[in-house]
Amino acid sequence: MYFTDRGIEELQRRRGEEEVTLEWVADQMRTFVDLNPEFETPIERLATWLARLDDDEE
């Protein structure tokens, strides 16, 4: 188990029943980066990865 799995599991446990929009998630990610600018690169990578999930792999 990766260390990040704990945070993901907590998110799922605490908010797993909620329905949110991607707009809400994007706003939360922006707020997080504003408060924690040292995480700008990993958040950018996550956002790009999520945005491209359905792209055909070449």
C-alpha positions, 0 to 999 in steps of 0.5 A, a space after each residue: 500500500 502506498 502512503 497516498 492510499 490512506 488519504 484516498 481511503 479516507 476520502 472514499 470513507 468520508 465523502 464516498 456517498 456524495 455526488 460532486 461535479 468536476 467543476 467543484 473538484 477543479 475549484 477545490 484543486 485550485 484552492 489547494 494549490 493556492 494554499 500549497 503552491 509546492 504541490 502545483 506540479 503534482 496537481 497539474 499532473 493529476 488534472 492532466 491525467 484525469 482529463 485524458 483518461 478516455 484518450 486513445 493510447 497510441 
